[in-house]
Amino acid sequence: MKNVALNIFAITFLFAGQINSQQFSVGSPEWLVDMFFSKSSFPDKANYFSGEMLSENNEPTIGEELNGKGEIFFHQLKATNDENVFAVEVKLENKVIDFYCYLVKQENNWKINGIRRFLLPNFAYTVRDSLSNLSSLSSNDSSFYLSLKLFTIADAELKNYLTINLNKFQELVVAFNNNLKDKADKLLGSVGCNAIYTDKKYPGCVFIQILTFENMEAGFIQAADAILLPQISFQDYIYIEEVSPGWFVFRTI
């Protein structure tokens, strides 16, 4: 399963939490997400898979791997007649793991079409932790450390960071739109971001990049209307969520 590995057995559990249980209509998008991530057994799961997920028929679901441990929370990111996307938060001890679940409707039946994680290589976390242990950092190292922290934190923390620093981000976009490069560069550093840019494929959007590694990128988007945003898919922009009117967080792979 691409970019999904949970490494569940590498984690030592100090407790076995109760997974929040809700009643959903059988076959509904919410039911499918609940079955895949929350339930310790998903009978006939092959009937609810599509596309690349068909190769996962004999593999355990996240819920089967967890087997009742931890807590699962999910919410909808996108909903159309034929597509649904959910953000799923797995809480284990003091760890938070974010997943994204993509569903499609085929012949009036909802099916899971893909699962993704923003899964960075281990060295990114090693470098972050090494920097955190230094007693003092240069100005450049401090900016890089902040960027790396933002690049590796959970979605909930990233959304909170944008909310707290929204005024600075608004200043940054104003400086960028008015070609005030020196001011924009200074503001970029202060919020732990690496670049600010526009993309001709998405007119009306300003992208603020935290960091990028190969095809993986995380950051923020300022857009006057959600209709201007890139489409969420498991092939590119795996996660886009509004945090404040006109302000969004994003991740790509």
DANORSUL-V984596 format. One record per residue. PSI is psi as a letter, one per 20 degrees, with the letter a starting at -180 (* if undefined). D_CENTER is the distance of its C-alpha to the mean C-alpha in Angstrom with 2 decimals. Layout:
# DANORSUL-V984596
PSI,D_CENTER
PSI,D_CENTER
This chain:
# DANORSUL-V984596
o,16.48
p,14.56
k,11.73
h,11.88
p,14.50
h,14.41
l,17.65
h,18.65
i,22.26
i,21.69
p,20.77
p,23.82
p,23.68
i,25.77
r,25.65
o,24.91
r,23.23
p,23.71
p,20.91
p,20.99
p,22.88
r,23.33
p,25.51
q,24.14
p,26.26
p,26.54
i,24.81
r,22.63
g,18.89
g,18.35
g,20.91
g,19.28
g,15.92
g,18.12
g,20.31
h,17.77
h,15.84
h,18.56
p,21.93
i,23.79
p,25.39
n,24.46
q,27.87
k,28.24
h,24.55
h,25.66
i,26.83
j,23.34
q,21.72
r,21.82
c,21.34
h,19.84
i,19.44
h,23.24
i,23.40
j,21.63
h,24.51
j,26.01
q,22.94
q,21.91
r,19.03
g,16.58
h,18.93
h,21.90
g,20.65
h,19.99
l,23.36
i,23.21
q,21.63
a,18.93
q,17.37
p,14.95
q,13.53
q,11.94
q,12.11
p,12.52
h,10.67
p,13.48
o,16.98
a,19.94
h,23.04
i,21.75
q,17.93
q,15.40
p,11.61
q,10.17
p,7.18
p,8.83
p,9.35
p,12.00
p,14.33
o,16.96
d,19.52
j,17.85
q,14.73
p,11.33
p,9.21
p,5.90
r,6.67
p,6.79
p,10.52
p,12.67
q,16.24
q,19.38
p,22.83
o,25.71
l,29.24
j,28.16
p,26.10
p,22.34
q,20.83
p,17.58
i,17.13
q,14.11
p,11.43
q,8.66
q,6.88
n,6.05
n,9.58
q,11.75
q,15.52
h,17.31
h,19.27
g,16.49
h,16.52
g,20.30
g,20.88
g,18.86
h,20.90
g,24.06
h,23.73
h,23.18
i,26.49
p,28.53
h,30.95
q,30.80
q,28.77
r,29.97
g,28.56
g,26.70
h,25.37
g,24.29
g,22.29
h,20.72
g,20.00
g,18.24
g,16.11
h,15.35
g,14.54
h,12.02
h,10.55
i,10.33
r,9.64
r,7.35
g,5.51
g,9.05
h,10.84
g,9.36
g,10.33
h,13.53
g,14.29
g,14.29
g,16.50
h,18.85
k,19.31
h,19.37
g,23.03
g,22.55
h,19.90
g,22.37
g,25.13
g,23.28
g,22.90
g,26.57
g,27.70
g,25.91
h,27.38
j,30.76
k,30.69
m,31.09
g,29.75
g,30.92
g,29.49
g,26.13
g,26.01
g,26.94
h,24.32
g,21.60
h,22.72
h,22.95
j,19.28
k,18.15
r,17.19
h,18.69
q,19.45
p,19.81
r,20.70
r,21.22
p,20.90
i,23.85
i,21.81
m,20.19
q,23.11
i,22.61
p,19.21
p,19.00
p,16.12
o,15.75
p,14.40
f,13.56
r,14.17
q,14.17
o,15.08
c,16.64
i,14.39
p,11.17
q,10.53
q,8.56
b,10.44
q,11.90
p,13.98
p,17.27
p,18.77
h,21.80
q,20.67
h,17.57
i,19.76
i,19.60
q,15.88
q,14.81
p,14.31
p,11.08
r,11.85
j,11.08
i,13.28
e,11.94
n,9.50
i,7.00
p,5.05
p,7.64
p,8.83
p,12.24
g,13.04
q,16.70
o,19.01
j,18.34
p,15.37
q,11.71
q,8.54
q,7.06
q,5.82
q,8.56
*,10.25
